Amino acid sequence: MINKHLTLTLLSQLLILIFFVQCTPNVESRQNNIAPVFKQAIARQVLHNNLSDHKPMKKADSLVNAYLDTFQLKGASMAIVKDGQLVYAKGYGYADKEAGVKVHPGHKFRIASVSKLVTAVAVMKLIDEKKLALNDTVFGKAGILNDSLYTTAVDQRMYQITVRQLLNHTAGWCRKCVGDPIFRPLEVARKLGIKSPPSLNDVTRFVFARKLWYAPGSHFGYSNYGYAILGEVVAKIAGVSYEKYVQGLLAKLDIKGMRLSKNLLKDRAPLEVKYYEGKDVPKARSVYNPRQKVLRMYGGNNLDALAGAGAWIASPVDLMKLVTAIDGFDNVPDILSKDIVHQMMTPDDEEGKQVLGWRWCSPRGCWRTGSLGGSDAVVTTLKNGISWAFVTNTSIDSRSGVREIYGVMAQVLKATKSQLPDVNYFGLKPPQK
């Protein structure tokens, strides 16, 4: 005869197991074997941090927390995709240290130059729809931007610049030689005799009064101005503002809440984190008052002019939804045709730097990085089916932030690659507070 106490114990464990299976916010497995009723329940679940508290991922948690402690970062957020499925999404540290708000997967961060990938997708979508072509000239009477602002170039070679050359940074400017006009707002304002911060149109007046450093198409020269102008190209062709067009495109991917960030803390968007500087990072002159020193992330940069070159805010989950829609894999439908995706991921040079939207691509995959006062961001898609995004709300310095993200993610993937959970969190709603 079975012991009564043992029977009750087994029964209670069975009931607990049934409750756990029905109520745990687990998600659709790769075998797609969850009944429709559970799929409906899953759709109502919220993507909280605790969903990623898998035992095999504890090593990832310890690595990221050690990274935050080492560099005294206030907060960070990470998402990992495997074979088109969101298997990990978690926030670390604080979204707002002073208010005691912890980072969760719904928080938005400035993604800096990762914004260029967003802009490139918008441009390539218009090309996919035959509304635009890579070899279309951008400026002048025969160009896309043909009003009076864009017909006053001192250097006539400006009218040879094409959409492709803006996308792959070969338009002829040289940031290392003469600086980046987008990040020289006080000088631009002084030269033009206007009040700072200058608008993007003002920056164009400044740029058009100077000669190109190289002939268009002849040299790689990273240009924030070029990508800001691509935003104007999108607006001209689409017939709506750049931001509105991009948001409409993102909505098709169930990406909500992405927008262009503003210069000041008081204009912070809903769910946008607060930004911090490392203790050794010097203050900058305010774009509003050159006699005032401020933290770079709040008044030290002119995000309004930066726009499509570096002003978007997004969560890592948002970035993973975008990347899985442009990675060329069949497990998630792409928003662009295969030919367009191939063009975006195929470099125009042997070094892999001259790519469309990405920072560089190789046979292993593609990467896009971004650094701005108060934030660092990296997003990547690899040929082995793994993609990831990592963002912080604290800068280390202008050079090492992105490098350190690569380092910690290399450790995370090495420690967890064979143990990534068999789940898919895409479709779950992020917290709204």
Backbone torsions as a table, in degrees:
resi	resn	phi	psi	omega
1	MET	NA	133.9	-177.8
2	ILE	-72.3	135.6	177.8
3	ASN	-57.8	129.9	-176.3
4	LYS	-60.7	-41.2	-179.2
5	HIS	-64.3	-39.9	178.8
6	LEU	-64.6	-39.5	179.2
7	THR	-62.1	-45.7	178.8
8	LEU	-63.2	-37.8	179.4
9	THR	-64.5	-46.0	179.1
10	LEU	-63.1	-40.1	179.2
11	LEU	-63.6	-43.7	-179.5
12	SER	-64.2	-38.4	178.9
13	GLN	-66.3	-36.5	178.0
14	LEU	-64.9	-42.3	179.0
15	LEU	-64.1	-40.1	178.0
16	ILE	-62.9	-41.5	179.6
17	LEU	-63.4	-43.7	178.8
18	ILE	-61.6	-43.5	179.4
19	PHE	-62.6	-42.4	-179.1
20	PHE	-63.0	-44.0	-179.0
21	VAL	-63.3	-39.0	-175.9
22	GLN	-80.9	-29.0	-171.0
23	CYS	-108.5	-20.3	178.9
24	THR	-65.1	135.7	179.5
25	PRO	-74.7	51.8	174.2
26	ASN	-77.2	161.1	-174.9
27	VAL	-129.3	177.0	-172.7
28	GLU	-55.1	126.0	179.3
29	SER	-78.1	167.5	-179.3
30	ARG	-64.5	-22.1	179.0
31	GLN	-81.0	-4.9	174.5
32	ASN	56.6	42.2	-172.4
33	ASN	-107.0	21.1	178.6
34	ILE	-93.2	134.5	-177.2
35	ALA	-63.5	152.9	-178.4
36	PRO	-53.6	-37.4	-178.7
37	VAL	-62.5	-36.3	178.3
38	PHE	-73.8	-33.6	176.5
39	LYS	-61.0	-38.8	178.3
40	GLN	-66.7	-38.6	178.4
41	ALA	-66.4	-40.8	179.0
42	ILE	-59.7	-39.8	-177.2
43	ALA	-62.0	-21.3	-179.7
44	ARG	-93.8	-3.6	-178.1
45	GLN	-77.4	158.8	-178.5
46	VAL	-109.6	138.4	-177.1
47	LEU	-81.8	81.0	177.3
48	HIS	-87.9	165.0	177.6
49	ASN	-57.6	-37.1	-173.3
50	ASN	-67.6	-13.7	176.2
51	LEU	-66.2	-24.2	-178.7
52	SER	-98.9	17.0	178.0
53	ASP	-84.2	52.1	177.0
54	HIS	-79.5	141.5	-178.2
55	LYS	-56.0	-45.4	180.0
56	PRO	-63.2	-18.3	-177.3
57	MET	-94.1	3.8	179.0
58	LYS	-60.7	-33.1	177.8
59	LYS	-63.1	-39.1	177.3
60	ALA	-61.3	-43.9	179.1
61	ASP	-59.0	-45.8	-177.8
62	SER	-66.2	-36.0	178.9
63	LEU	-66.9	-44.5	-179.3
64	VAL	-68.1	-42.4	179.4
65	ASN	-64.2	-36.8	176.2
66	ALA	-65.5	-38.1	177.1
67	TYR	-62.1	-45.8	178.1
68	LEU	-61.4	-42.7	-179.1
69	ASP	-66.4	-43.2	-176.9
70	THR	-60.4	-43.3	-175.6
71	PHE	-104.2	9.6	175.8
72	GLN	54.6	45.7	177.0
73	LEU	-84.0	139.9	-179.9
74	LYS	-73.8	-39.4	-177.0
75	GLY	-160.6	163.0	178.0
76	ALA	-158.5	166.6	178.1
77	SER	-147.6	145.5	-174.7
78	MET	-139.9	145.2	173.1
79	ALA	-139.7	141.5	179.0
80	ILE	-128.7	134.7	175.8
81	VAL	-117.1	138.0	172.4
82	LYS	-129.4	125.0	179.4
83	ASP	52.0	42.9	175.1
84	GLY	82.2	4.6	-176.8
85	GLN	-119.1	134.8	179.9
86	LEU	-76.7	105.7	-174.8
87	VAL	-101.0	-10.9	-177.9
88	TYR	-156.2	132.7	176.5
89	ALA	-153.5	117.2	-174.1
90	LYS	-154.8	145.1	174.1
91	GLY	-103.5	152.2	-179.4
92	TYR	-132.1	143.4	176.7
93	GLY	71.7	-147.7	-170.3
94	TYR	-113.0	135.0	169.5
95	ALA	-78.8	-31.3	177.3
96	ASP	-148.0	99.0	-174.9
97	LYS	-60.2	-44.4	-175.4
98	GLU	-66.0	-34.8	-179.9
99	ALA	-89.4	-3.8	179.2
100	GLY	71.9	24.1	-178.4
101	VAL	-89.9	120.7	179.9
102	LYS	-82.5	149.1	178.2
103	VAL	-71.8	134.3	171.9
104	HIS	-128.6	171.5	-173.4
105	PRO	-62.6	-13.6	179.6
106	GLY	-89.6	-10.1	-177.6
107	HIS	-68.4	141.0	-179.7
108	LYS	-99.8	141.3	178.9
109	PHE	-125.0	150.4	167.7
110	ARG	-63.2	128.6	-177.5
111	ILE	-104.2	6.7	173.7
112	ALA	51.2	-130.3	-173.6
113	SER	-73.0	-5.8	168.6
114	VAL	-61.2	-20.5	174.0
115	SER	-56.6	-29.1	-179.5
116	LYS	-63.1	-32.9	176.4
117	LEU	-66.6	-39.5	177.0
118	VAL	-61.1	-47.3	179.8
119	THR	-62.8	-41.9	179.9
120	ALA	-62.4	-38.9	178.1
121	VAL	-62.5	-41.5	178.4
122	ALA	-62.0	-44.2	179.1
123	VAL	-63.7	-46.2	-177.0
124	MET	-69.0	-26.7	174.4
125	LYS	-65.8	-42.3	177.1
126	LEU	-65.4	-35.0	175.9
127	ILE	-68.3	-41.6	177.9
128	ASP	-58.7	-33.2	-179.2
129	GLU	-89.2	7.7	176.9
130	LYS	64.8	23.9	177.4
131	LYS	-93.8	-7.2	-174.0
132	LEU	-156.1	158.1	177.1
133	ALA	-135.7	149.2	-178.3
134	LEU	-60.8	-31.2	-177.6
135	ASN	-92.4	5.9	174.5
136	ASP	-64.1	136.0	174.8
137	THR	-76.7	148.6	-170.7
138	VAL	-93.5	-45.5	-171.7
139	PHE	-107.4	161.0	171.8
140	GLY	92.7	176.8	-175.4
141	LYS	-60.0	-30.6	179.1
142	ALA	-96.2	3.9	-176.2
143	GLY	-97.7	179.2	178.0
144	ILE	-67.1	-46.9	177.1
145	LEU	-93.8	97.8	-169.7
146	ASN	-121.5	14.7	176.2
147	ASP	-80.7	177.6	-169.2
148	SER	-59.0	-30.3	-179.6
149	LEU	-58.5	-34.0	-172.6
150	TYR	-102.7	17.5	-179.3
151	THR	-119.6	19.1	-174.6
152	THR	-117.0	23.8	-175.3
153	ALA	-66.3	132.8	174.3
154	VAL	-68.0	-38.8	179.8
155	ASP	-97.0	112.7	-176.0
156	GLN	-65.3	-17.9	177.0
157	ARG	-65.5	-17.4	177.8
158	MET	-57.3	-31.4	-176.9
159	TYR	-79.6	-2.1	175.6
160	GLN	-92.7	-11.4	-174.8
161	ILE	-64.8	132.8	-178.3
162	THR	-109.1	169.0	176.1
163	VAL	-58.8	-44.6	179.1
164	ARG	-57.1	-43.6	-177.0
165	GLN	-67.6	-31.3	172.7
166	LEU	-68.4	-41.0	-178.3
167	LEU	-66.6	-38.6	-176.5
168	ASN	-104.6	15.7	173.2
169	HIS	62.0	41.5	176.3
170	THR	-123.1	28.8	-176.0
171	ALA	-74.5	-18.0	176.8
172	GLY	120.5	-3.2	177.3
173	TRP	-85.7	159.5	-179.4
174	CYS	-135.8	99.6	-178.6
175	ARG	-63.7	-39.2	-178.1
176	LYS	-69.8	-24.4	-176.2
177	CYS	-83.6	-46.2	-172.8
178	VAL	-129.1	7.5	179.4
179	GLY	88.0	172.1	-177.4
180	ASP	-106.4	114.6	-175.4
181	PRO	-60.5	-28.7	178.8
182	ILE	-64.4	-32.4	-179.3
183	PHE	-101.9	21.6	175.0
184	ARG	-127.0	50.6	-173.4
185	PRO	-61.9	-36.3	-178.7
186	LEU	-68.8	-40.0	177.5
187	GLU	-66.7	-43.3	178.6
188	VAL	-59.5	-46.4	-179.4
189	ALA	-62.9	-41.6	-180.0
190	ARG	-65.1	-44.2	-179.3
191	LYS	-64.0	-35.7	-178.4
192	LEU	-87.5	-10.0	-178.7
193	GLY	70.5	36.8	-178.9
194	ILE	-123.8	170.0	178.1
195	LYS	-80.0	138.2	177.0
196	SER	-84.7	148.9	5.9
197	PRO	-84.9	144.5	178.4
198	PRO	-75.1	151.3	175.0
199	SER	-79.3	172.4	175.7
200	LEU	-62.5	-35.6	176.2
201	ASN	-61.9	-38.3	177.0
202	ASP	-64.7	-41.8	177.9
203	VAL	-61.5	-38.2	177.5
204	THR	-61.8	-43.0	177.0
205	ARG	-58.9	-40.5	178.6
206	PHE	-65.0	-46.1	-178.4
207	VAL	-65.8	-42.7	-176.7
208	PHE	-70.0	-13.8	177.9
209	ALA	-87.6	1.1	-178.1
210	ARG	-124.8	159.7	-179.3
211	LYS	-84.1	153.2	171.4
212	LEU	-68.7	149.6	178.6
213	TRP	-79.7	-36.2	-179.5
214	TYR	-127.6	161.5	171.2
215	ALA	-68.3	137.1	179.5
216	PRO	-53.1	132.4	177.9
217	GLY	88.2	-3.6	-173.3
218	SER	-96.1	-27.3	-176.5
219	HIS	-141.0	152.1	171.8
220	PHE	-81.0	128.7	176.5
221	GLY	-148.4	102.1	-174.1
222	TYR	-55.7	130.6	-173.7
223	SER	-139.7	113.2	171.7
224	ASN	-69.1	-37.0	179.1
225	TYR	-59.3	-41.2	-179.7
226	GLY	-58.9	-40.3	-179.7
227	TYR	-76.7	-31.8	173.6
228	ALA	-62.3	-39.2	177.5
229	ILE	-67.0	-34.5	176.3
230	LEU	-59.6	-31.8	173.7
231	GLY	-61.7	-37.5	177.2
232	GLU	-69.1	-35.3	176.6
233	VAL	-62.9	-46.0	178.6
234	VAL	-58.3	-46.5	-179.2
235	ALA	-62.2	-41.3	-178.3
236	LYS	-65.1	-44.4	-177.3
237	ILE	-74.9	-39.6	-176.1
238	ALA	-78.6	-23.6	179.8
239	GLY	80.0	9.4	174.2
240	VAL	-135.4	171.9	179.9
241	SER	-62.0	152.6	178.1
242	TYR	-54.5	-48.6	-177.3
243	GLU	-61.6	-42.9	-178.9
244	LYS	-66.0	-40.5	179.4
245	TYR	-63.3	-46.1	-179.0
246	VAL	-63.5	-42.7	179.7
247	GLN	-62.6	-35.2	176.1
248	GLY	-65.9	-38.4	177.9
249	LEU	-67.2	-42.5	-180.0
250	LEU	-66.4	-33.2	-179.8
251	ALA	-59.7	-30.9	178.0
252	LYS	-66.6	-18.0	179.4
253	LEU	-103.8	12.2	-177.9
254	ASP	61.0	35.0	175.3
255	ILE	-101.9	117.1	-176.3
256	LYS	-124.4	146.9	174.8
257	GLY	90.5	-6.1	174.3
258	MET	-72.1	137.3	179.1
259	ARG	-158.9	171.9	177.1
260	LEU	-80.0	131.1	-179.3
261	SER	-75.0	161.0	178.9
262	LYS	-109.7	169.3	-173.3
263	ASN	-70.7	-35.5	-166.2
264	LEU	-113.2	154.8	-179.5
265	LEU	-59.2	-37.5	-177.6
266	LYS	-64.9	-18.2	-179.5
267	ASP	-101.6	17.2	-179.7
268	ARG	-59.9	138.2	-176.9
269	ALA	-79.6	162.3	174.2
270	PRO	-56.4	133.2	-180.0
271	LEU	69.8	3.3	176.2
272	GLU	-78.1	136.0	-179.7
273	VAL	-71.4	166.6	171.2
274	LYS	-92.2	144.4	-174.6
275	TYR	-105.5	150.8	-176.0
276	TYR	-137.5	156.4	175.9
277	GLU	-110.1	150.3	171.7
278	GLY	-63.4	154.6	-173.5
279	LYS	-64.2	-23.6	-177.2
280	ASP	-97.8	3.4	-179.1
281	VAL	-83.5	122.7	-178.1
282	PRO	-70.9	155.8	176.4
283	LYS	-75.0	164.3	-178.7
284	ALA	-118.9	162.8	174.3
285	ARG	-73.2	137.0	-178.8
286	SER	-64.1	139.0	176.4
287	VAL	-71.2	-12.7	180.0
288	TYR	-97.1	-26.8	-177.5
289	ASN	-150.0	102.9	-175.3
290	PRO	-60.9	-17.6	179.7
291	ARG	-85.1	-5.1	-177.4
292	GLN	-108.7	134.7	176.3
293	LYS	-97.2	133.0	-177.6
294	VAL	-137.1	167.4	171.2
295	LEU	-69.1	140.4	-173.9
296	ARG	-56.1	-37.2	-172.1
297	MET	-76.6	-15.1	179.2
298	TYR	-127.8	78.9	177.0
299	GLY	106.9	-5.7	179.0
300	GLY	-90.2	-15.7	177.2
301	ASN	-128.0	155.0	-178.2
302	ASN	-103.9	86.7	-176.2
303	LEU	-68.8	-26.2	-180.0
304	ASP	-61.1	-40.2	178.2
305	ALA	-79.9	-31.1	-179.0
306	LEU	-65.3	-44.3	172.3
307	ALA	43.1	-119.0	-174.2
308	GLY	-67.3	-7.2	177.3
309	ALA	-86.3	-18.1	-176.4
310	GLY	180.0	19.8	-173.3
311	ALA	-109.9	2.2	-178.2
312	TRP	-71.8	148.2	168.4
313	ILE	-111.3	144.7	-178.9
314	ALA	-161.7	160.6	169.9
315	SER	-95.0	160.0	174.5
316	PRO	-57.8	-32.5	177.1
317	VAL	-64.7	-42.3	175.2
318	ASP	-56.4	-46.1	-177.3
319	LEU	-65.1	-35.7	177.8
320	MET	-69.6	-35.7	175.5
321	LYS	-63.1	-39.7	178.7
322	LEU	-67.6	-48.4	-175.7
323	VAL	-63.2	-40.9	-179.9
324	THR	-68.1	-13.7	178.1
325	ALA	-95.8	2.5	179.4
326	ILE	-138.7	17.5	-172.9
327	ASP	-95.6	-5.6	177.6
328	GLY	84.1	-6.9	176.6
329	PHE	-79.2	154.7	-176.5
330	ASP	-89.7	-8.4	-175.2
331	ASN	-71.1	-21.9	173.4
332	VAL	-131.4	129.7	-179.3
333	PRO	-58.7	132.2	177.8
334	ASP	-80.5	149.5	178.4
335	ILE	-83.3	-12.7	178.7
336	LEU	-117.7	155.9	177.9
337	SER	-66.8	159.9	-179.1
338	LYS	-59.8	-37.6	-179.8
339	ASP	-64.8	-42.2	-179.9
340	ILE	-67.4	-42.8	177.3
341	VAL	-59.8	-43.2	178.9
342	HIS	-61.1	-42.0	179.0
343	GLN	-63.3	-38.8	-179.3
344	MET	-67.4	-30.9	-173.5
345	MET	-100.7	5.1	-179.2
346	THR	-110.0	112.0	-177.8
347	PRO	-64.2	151.1	174.6
348	ASP	-90.8	2.6	179.6
349	ASP	-139.7	167.0	-176.7
350	GLU	-73.2	-25.2	-178.9
351	GLU	-77.6	-17.4	-180.0
352	GLY	85.0	10.7	-177.6
353	LYS	-88.2	-32.0	-175.7
354	GLN	-86.6	77.4	179.7
355	VAL	-121.5	167.7	-173.7
356	LEU	-98.2	95.9	178.1
357	GLY	98.0	-46.7	176.8
358	TRP	-71.1	160.7	176.9
359	ARG	-79.8	-41.3	170.3
360	TRP	-162.3	157.3	179.2
361	CYS	-134.3	150.3	177.3
362	SER	-145.4	177.6	176.6
363	PRO	-59.3	-17.7	179.1
364	ARG	-81.5	-28.2	-176.9
365	GLY	155.2	-162.8	-179.3
366	CYS	-130.5	150.5	-177.4
367	TRP	-132.8	150.3	173.2
368	ARG	-142.3	128.3	-176.7
369	THR	-119.5	163.7	176.7
370	GLY	-158.1	139.1	176.3
371	SER	-139.3	134.8	179.7
372	LEU	-151.3	156.1	178.8
373	GLY	-49.4	117.7	178.2
374	GLY	92.7	-1.9	-178.9
375	SER	-157.6	147.4	171.3
376	ASP	-133.5	146.2	-176.8
377	ALA	-147.8	144.6	174.3
378	VAL	-140.5	138.0	172.0
379	VAL	-135.5	140.8	-178.4
380	THR	-147.2	151.9	171.2
381	THR	-130.3	130.2	-174.4
382	LEU	-114.0	153.1	-177.6
383	LYS	-67.8	-15.1	178.2
384	ASN	-82.7	5.8	176.6
385	GLY	93.4	-2.0	179.2
386	ILE	-101.1	131.7	172.8
387	SER	-126.9	152.1	178.0
388	TRP	-152.9	157.1	175.1
389	ALA	-136.6	141.3	-179.3
390	PHE	-142.2	129.4	-179.5
391	VAL	-134.3	151.7	176.6
392	THR	-127.9	161.1	175.0
393	ASN	-111.9	21.2	178.4
394	THR	-141.1	128.6	176.6
395	SER	-87.3	145.4	172.0
396	ILE	-88.3	-64.4	169.3
397	ASP	-159.7	-174.4	-171.8
398	SER	-72.5	-11.5	-173.5
399	ARG	-119.4	-40.1	-167.1
400	SER	-89.9	-13.5	-176.4
401	GLY	-58.3	-51.7	-179.6
402	VAL	-65.0	-41.1	179.8
403	ARG	-59.9	-40.6	-179.7
404	GLU	-68.9	-33.6	176.4
405	ILE	-62.5	-45.1	177.0
406	TYR	-57.5	-40.8	-178.6
407	GLY	-63.2	-47.8	-177.9
408	VAL	-69.2	-35.6	179.8
409	MET	-71.2	-31.9	175.3
410	ALA	-62.2	-40.5	177.7
411	GLN	-68.0	-42.2	-179.9
412	VAL	-60.3	-48.6	-177.4
413	LEU	-69.1	-34.7	177.2
414	LYS	-64.9	-37.9	-176.4
415	ALA	-79.4	-23.4	-170.5
416	THR	-124.0	-2.6	-171.3
417	LYS	-51.8	-46.5	-177.3
418	SER	-83.6	-1.7	-176.2
419	GLN	-121.8	13.1	178.2
420	LEU	-58.6	133.4	-174.7
421	PRO	-64.2	149.3	-178.3
422	ASP	-89.6	69.9	-177.0
423	VAL	-138.0	171.3	174.1
424	ASN	-143.8	108.3	-176.9
425	TYR	-89.3	-3.6	175.6
426	PHE	-60.1	136.8	-179.1
427	GLY	103.1	-19.7	176.7
428	LEU	-79.2	146.7	-177.0
429	LYS	-85.2	131.9	175.7
430	PRO	-73.3	155.5	176.1
431	PRO	-56.3	148.4	-177.4
432	GLN	-106.2	11.0	177.5
433	LYS	-131.0	NA	NA
